[in-house]
Amino acid sequence: MMRPITLGFAALLALTPLSGAFAVDVINQDGEDHTLIISAGETQKEMVIKAGETLTKICESCTIQLNEEEPLEAQEDEVVTIKEGKASTGG
């Protein structure tokens, strides 16, 4: 089922053009939903990632904040994984 994209998120995508395979993905491995704050330049977007959901091609380069954690810098083909209420990149 397709979900509508909000104008704010569309603006975020417009500011961070995607170039094929080089885009950040976010995977929620938790059993609960989480709210993310995604920042690219001066644009900020709050979005919910559902339990078990994967968000693909979020940005080419941005910061992603989960809860009260320090924002994570993510770029190109990195994958941000949420597990046990914490977000991390890499292996």
C-alpha positions as CSV (number, residue, x, y, z in Angstrom):
1,M,0.0,0.0,0.0
2,M,1.4,3.4,-0.9
3,R,1.7,6.1,1.7
4,P,1.4,9.8,0.9
5,I,4.5,11.9,1.3
6,T,4.0,15.1,3.2
7,L,5.2,18.4,1.7
8,G,7.8,18.9,4.4
9,F,9.4,15.5,3.7
10,A,9.2,16.2,-0.1
11,A,11.1,19.4,0.6
12,L,13.7,17.5,2.6
13,L,14.2,15.1,-0.3
14,A,14.4,18.0,-2.8
15,L,17.3,19.5,-0.7
16,T,19.1,16.2,-0.7
17,P,19.1,14.8,-4.2
18,L,19.4,11.1,-4.4
19,S,21.9,9.5,-6.7
20,G,20.8,5.9,-7.2
21,A,22.3,3.4,-4.7
22,F,24.0,6.1,-2.5
23,A,21.3,6.9,0.0
24,V,20.8,6.4,3.8
25,D,18.4,3.7,4.9
26,V,16.9,3.3,8.5
27,I,16.0,-0.1,9.9
28,N,13.9,-0.5,13.0
29,Q,14.7,-3.8,14.6
30,D,12.7,-3.0,17.8
31,G,9.3,-4.2,18.6
32,E,8.0,-0.6,19.0
33,D,7.6,2.5,16.9
34,H,10.1,5.3,17.2
35,T,10.1,9.0,16.2
36,L,13.1,10.2,14.3
37,I,14.3,13.8,13.6
38,I,16.0,14.0,10.3
39,S,18.0,17.1,9.5
40,A,19.6,18.1,6.2
41,G,20.9,21.6,6.0
42,E,18.3,24.0,7.5
43,T,15.5,21.5,7.0
44,Q,14.2,19.3,9.8
45,K,11.6,16.6,9.5
46,E,10.0,14.5,12.3
47,M,8.8,11.1,11.2
48,V,7.7,7.8,12.8
49,I,9.3,4.5,11.9
50,K,7.1,1.6,12.8
51,A,8.3,-1.6,14.5
52,G,10.2,-3.8,12.0
53,E,9.9,-1.2,9.3
54,T,12.7,-0.1,6.9
55,L,12.8,3.4,5.5
56,T,14.9,3.6,2.3
57,K,16.7,6.4,0.6
58,I,16.0,8.9,3.5
59,C,18.8,11.2,2.4
60,E,22.2,11.4,0.7
61,S,23.7,13.1,3.8
62,C,21.9,14.1,7.0
63,T,21.7,13.8,10.7
64,I,19.3,11.4,12.3
65,Q,18.2,11.7,16.0
66,L,16.4,9.1,18.0
67,N,14.9,10.1,21.4
68,E,17.3,12.2,23.4
69,E,20.4,10.6,21.8
70,E,23.1,12.6,20.1
71,P,22.3,12.9,16.4
72,L,24.0,10.5,14.1
73,E,25.7,11.7,10.9
74,A,24.8,9.5,8.0
75,Q,25.7,9.7,4.4
76,E,25.8,7.8,1.1
77,D,25.1,4.1,1.5
78,E,25.1,3.9,5.3
79,V,22.4,2.0,7.1
80,V,21.1,3.3,10.5
81,T,19.9,0.5,12.7
82,I,17.6,0.9,15.7
83,K,17.9,-1.8,18.2
84,E,17.0,-1.8,21.9
85,G,16.1,1.9,21.7
86,K,19.4,3.0,20.3
87,A,20.4,4.1,16.8
88,S,23.8,3.1,15.3
89,T,25.6,3.0,12.0
90,G,27.9,0.4,10.6
91,G,28.4,-3.1,11.8
